Structures are given as structure tokens and as C-alpha cells.
Amino acid sequence: MPIIRLLAFAILPAAALLGAPLVETEASWHFGSPALSLDFAKATGAWTGLTVDGQPLAAGANEAEPCRLKSDDRWLPSAQTPPRLVSVLAKDDSTVVTTIGFGDWTVATEYTLFPEVSRIRRRATVSWQGVGETKLRGFSLMAPVLAADAATGQWFSPAAWPPFRRHAADFAEGVRRSFGRTPVPLVFQYAPGRSLLCAHDLLQPDADNGSVVAQESAGGLT
């Protein structure tokens, strides 16, 4: 279950810890409070926006993919099988569930917010409604792009050996690197004194093999 934690936001006003409403806007669904909130594209349900302590950190394109799934030898969604948002529902004051459909697959992703410690937990349930058998060969959840400070931005994997680090000045479109040693920590310093920690706990009883992938773009990381 991928866990994203934003560091340096531990002190929050008490009012920010109240209920997290689900609001529909012209372009997206918005869930959370000024302390910690998410935005999802209305057409696809992709996670496109992130706000922490009132500061927008990410604003992805509405055509962003919500997830990737390999069914037998075919990756979905695709141009022929685009994703569609089935529903977005607030499970309670801290959890929102997006349900995405494409082809005979359905993916329900649960996002739980912990604003008091600036943490987001994601859990996905993948369902097959097709006729006959198929094999799920791969699955990944996407995250929005966060811009990196040109002077201090960098990302690194504390568990990698030899140590691996990339500075924002060297970010290049399409560069990808994956890490698979549990808990697969990856740290992204996107601004001075502000960092994001992403981890994937493979020691859970129901966990399968997995990894965390860093994908660069010009001036940003997802």
C-alpha cells in the first residue's frame, strides 16, 4: 500500500483538522481541508492536485492517467480503452474513494488523509468483470507532478546502494528509475526545507512484489 508523507508540515491549526468535505468544481473533485487536500480530474478520476497548509503543490493535466494495469500482454488504459470516472465518494471525513473503469476492469482507490502528520495513504482494489480468464501482470498508481526548486530541488533513495541522487538541474523528460527494497523509501526535496517521502510497505500480509518509481519531467517529478 503506497504511503505518501509530506515532511515539514507537522504543526497545523486546530481548525484545519476538522471534516474534509468533497466539493465539485468546474474541472475537478476537491477533497480535504486547507491543511491537506486532493483534486481529481472529473473525466478520468486521476489524482491531479495536492494542497498542503493552503499551498498548492501540484496541478496535473486533466488528461493524466489515474493508474496503469497490464492485462495479459496489454497495458490499459489506452487510446482504444480510455479511463472513465465511475464515482467519487466520501467514505468519511478523512477518506475519499474514486472508482475508475476501463474495459472490463474496475479500480477503486481509497485515499485517507492524516492532516495532523501530513500523510496520505492509498489503497487500491482491482476487479475484473470480463468473460473468461485473464491475468493481471502489472499495476501502478500515479501521482501528480510536483515542481522542483531549480536551485535546491533533488530526489534520492535512502535504501539504494550505491547511493543514488538526482538534482533538479539535471532532471530530464522521461527519465525513470524504480526501487524495490521494502519499505522502498524515496525522498523528493521540492523546495528549501520542504520534502516528500514516498514508501511502499511490502511486509503487509497481503502485499505482492512492488516498487516505487521516480519519473522526471522538465523541472518536476512524479
N, C-alpha and C positions, 0 to 999 in steps of 0.2 A: 504494500500500500504506500504509494509515494507520499511523502510528507514534505511540505514546504514551510520553512520558518524564516521570517524576516527578523534580522537582528537589529538591535539599537532602537527598538520601539517598545521597551518594557514598561515605561511609565505612561499611563493613559488616564484621561479624565474619567471620573466615575460615570458621567452621562454617556460616554461612548460605549459602555459595556451593556447598555440596555438592549432591547429586542432588535433583531436585524430584519427589517421589512423587505419584501420583494416588490419592486416597482417596475412597471413597464414604461419605457421611454420610446421615442420615435425609432431609434436604431437598435436598442438592446433591452435586455432584462437586467436590472440592477438589484443586488442583494447585499445587505450589510449595513454598516454604520460608518460615520467618518473615521472611526478608529481602524476599521478593516472592512473592505467591501470588494465585490467582484462584479464584472459585467460579462454578459453572454450575448453573442450575436443572435438576433431574432430568427434568422433564416436557418442557421445550422446548429445553434446551441454551443458554438465554440467559445471557450474562455478567452476573452479579448481584452479585458480591463482589470486593473488592480489599483486600489487606492489604500494607502496606509497613513493614518494620522492626518487625514484630509489632503494628502499629497498624491496626485495621480502618478503612478509609476509605469503603467503600461497602457497602451491603446492600440490593440491589434486591428488588422483589417477584418471587416465583416465576412470576408470570404475565407477566413482562416479555417483550417480543419479542426474538428473537435477531438479526433482520435484517428489512429490508423490500425487496421486489422488485416491480417493475412488469412484468407480463407482458401484452403488447399494451396494453389500456386498463384493466387490473385490477390493483390493489395486493394483494399477498399477503405474509404470511399474513392470513387474515380469519376472521371468526366461522364461516363455512362451510368454510374450509380452514385449520384451525389448524396451528401448527408442531408437530413431534414430534421428539424426540431419537432419532436412529438409532444413534449410537455416540459414545463419548468415549474416545479412546485416547492414551496417552502415546507419542509418536513417539521420544523420547529423554529424557534427564534435564532438558532445558530446553524442550521443545516438546510441547504437547498439541494434539490435533486434535478438534474437535467436528463431527459431521455431522448436519445438520438436514434433515428432509424436510417438504414441504408440497405437496399436489397432485402434479404431475409434475415438480417441481423438487427438486433436492438442493443444499445449500450446505455445503461442507466448509471450515471456518475454522481456520487454523493460528495458534496463539498461541505465540510464542517469548519466553521470559523472559531478560533480561540483568540479573540482580540486582546485579552489580558496578557498574553505572551506572544502576540503577533505570529500566530501559527495557522496554517491551513492544512487540513487532512483531506485527501482524496481517496475514494474507494469506488471501483467500477464493477458492475455486474454485466456480463456479456451473455446474451441469449440468442439462440438460433431457432427460427421458426420455419425453416425450409423443409421441403420434402426430401427424404433420403438423408444420407450421412454426409458430413463434411468434417474437415479437420482444421482446427484453429492453430495456426502455425506461428502467429506473432500478433502482439497487441501493444500499442503505446498510447499514452495520454499526452496531449500537447499542453503547452503553457504559452502565455503571451510573451511578446518580445519586450525586454526591459532595456532602455537606452543606457549606455555606459558613459561615465565621465571620461572625456578624452585623455585627461592627464593622469587620473588615478585608477580608472576602471581596470579590472582584471578578473579572471576566474582561475580557479585551481582545484585540484582533487587531493585532499589530505591523505587519502588512502593509497594513492598511486605510488609506485616505485619503479623507476626513479621518479622523483617529484616532477610534476607537470604543471606549468603555469602559462597563461596567455594574457598579454596586456592589451588593452583596448586599442592602442595604436597599431597593433598587428592583426586585429580582427579582420576577417575576410569572408565575403559572402559564400555560404555553403560549406564552410569548414565544420566538420563534425568529429566528435570524439566521445566514445562511450566507456563507462566504468562499471564493473560488475562485482566488486568485492564488498559484501554487506558490512555496514549499512549504506554503502555507496554514497558517501558524503561528497557534495560538490558545493563550493563556495563561490559566489559571484559578488564581488565588491563593485557596485554600480555607481557609487558616489562616495565622497570622503566621509568616513565614519558610518557608512550605510552598506550593509551586506545582506545577501540572501543565502540561506543554507537549504539545500535540497537533499533528501535522503530517501532511500528505498529499503525498507526492512525486509530482508529475505528470510529472517528467522521466525516469522509468523508461521503457525501450524499449517495454514492453507496456502502458503506462498509458493510460487513457481520461480524458475530461474528468471532473473530480470536484471536491468541495468538502468543507469541514469545517463542521458545523452545531453551533451552541450552542443548546441548548434549556433554558430556565429552568423551575424549579418553585419553590414556596414554600420559600425557604431553601436551594436546591440547584441543581446544574447537571449536565446530561448532554450 
